[in-house]
């Protein structure tokens, strides 16, 4: 199995590199991946693999075995990042390697199909939109793209400072992040008669003091900080009745994030109440933290060792970044997940418009992902 996957991926080397170059040439913003999804669907159709749309651009492709068995998925993101040129015009670049992820997931499925390695159960490739906008996975989940899967694997190429080409980890531990907007409402009054009003700025000040005084376990990684504040009007002699501010929250785990959110809410409500104002806390967006499973990590680890040798498998990585991959797990706690952190020598770093990586990683990643699924669908 290992030998035939490696041999077949190598036999398709030039086509795999071409797929990557083609996708790299059509970078598109999240939810607008029209050319990208059309290109990938065409390759799947040509191989006789049916696709199913779940959002305007997001879709899945499935190869089904002849007997019942495990239902295993691979997830790829398809979107690029926006940048501004000197003239102030927006242009898009695949600066986070999502073109590489789509290439590897597509080819892993093509190779499994070609070799007839989906003997039982099924292999599903999920091509999701808008990872960078952190809404794509959620929309795919809500539309049912992850339904009935037993296992799901994600993949991301890593910066050279973190993982070298020829190495990979089977878990990339992302933290949770949440953005909330708080509105403090008081009562407007003349500046000379403050006792007749309620100054929303006073309420906001006390709420922020409360946020900056909150604590969670210092042994864990977490933070809550106010990143924007708007209050008052043109006239300086009016007691303002409205202040809004934004809070960026981070936490190592999902329960810890829940604790931080509850404490922030209490600080806002209590701070505002101290001056007779009210606070409304609205969550603008959130991404859950990683929750992986030992069985899926072990399977992916074996696939990494089979392709890169035992020295190629490195310890799980803790990342300060986020990925909306974890929405699939949040929607179905029985789903077992792991995440391939793939060494690709990305330089100078992800999200840099000049980002480059070693294309050899495309071949390595395709082999590992195909093998991880083949191990499940043949034994
Ligand atoms: Zn990315």
Boltz pocket constraint, residues with backbone or C-beta under 6 A from the ligand:
constraints:
  - pocket:
      binder: B
      contacts: [[A, 96], [A, 97], [A, 98], [A, 131], [A, 156]]
      max_distance: 6.0
